[in-house]
């Protein structure tokens, strides 16, 4: 009987490790991490989705390797080691995107390389992967990575719809639609982020009161 309870508790805990990044501890809407790429490349849904998936891939692979090496990396050089691991997967991602689409690679520009210094990835390596098993680290990376991707897509979709009248370059409004050019400019990024933060906070407050 005790084994069944232990198994049930482990399942709940494992599920929570994945779900927390999607909602409760969302990297963008709750922790407000990785603001540089969040605001810079979320002017279209395509760019936002590509950057989110690229970051999620680097986060997943970094978490796996950091967890594997957690008992072998000396504490004195752990941060330098984590950055080296992250930089390796960022390079792989950079070449992969360039091979898939040169235009997309140009759109994302230097922000692909800046994934190396994304505080989300380094914080998960230091705070979680270096202290937990591979399985839990994978769940953490998947949850946080997908949460980051979802947040970027929410920003990019709204900005593209209002700024260009399209989604994934497909027109969704009539020809008479007057696009809001400000939405694809830096100011539009801050405005859209503030709007989403307001919505998320309102939903969380309502849930806490219920």
Protein Blocks (a to p, Z undefined) as FASTA:
>chain_A
ZZmmmmmmmmmmmmmmmmmmmmmmofklmnopaklmmmmmmmbfklmmmmmmmmmmmmmm
mmmmmmmmmmmmcfklmmmmmmmmmmmmmmmmmmmmmmmommlmmmnmmmlmmmmmmmkl
mmmmmmmmmmccfklmmmmmmmmmmmmmmmmmmmmmmmmmmmnopaehiafbdfklccdf
klmpmklmmmmmmmmmmmmmmmmmmmmmZZ
